[in-house]
């Protein structure tokens, strides 16, 4: 499936660039190949975690929920090359639709996993990884172009890095990696994705005094949710450490 996603990303990128009258970059294909190679190796390494929760039944193949999550990870290089160029950027209409589809997979993979009873250990890991990788990439791109204020970027990055450090500590202490998302943690990720959706209007150069004011209010509200999730995660981590002891 990594090969299929690699072909899709390269064909899609090439088509968008050519339709936009731009020359595809060789570096994209090299980085895209590297990303999908890493994904393949990671999946092979984590193959023992391809089991359903809670009955521990092994999967015969990657299920639909995992495929959507993997697609989100597969899209990272494409998003980077569509957003980051300082010069001529591919048509923003393509980018808007593509980003909407990528964000939509974050809702659909969890829904399908629960609806079809396809919840897996590997799915939980890939879901968290894809969410954090996507948010880091989008936040950095938005900060580079001053689409979001620096203070908000630093807050988002601090929250994501804090989560990463906590998982590393727990992995060292427990010798296993099992993401356990909290309600506020999920709320923070969802809130940031919603905010990034509205911030994209700035990329499209669509704006009005009312929209600008609404985005500022949303930025403040999202920062409050992120701060609350910080506190929640600290309390959660403290409880985990006490249990380990």
Secondary structure, 3 states (H helix, E strand, C coil): CHHHHHHHHHHHHHHHHHHCCCCCCHHHHHHHHHHHHHHHHHHHHCHHHCEECCCCCECCCCCHHHHHHHHHHHCHHHHHHHHCCCCCCCCHHHHHHHHHHHHHHHHHHHHHHHHCCCCEHHHHHHHHHHHHHHHHHHHHHHHHCCCCCHHHHHHHHHHHHHHHHHHHHHHHHHCCCCCCCCHHHHHHHHHHHHHHHHHHHHHCCCCCHHHHHHHHHHHHHHHHHHHHHHHHHHHHHHHHHHHHC
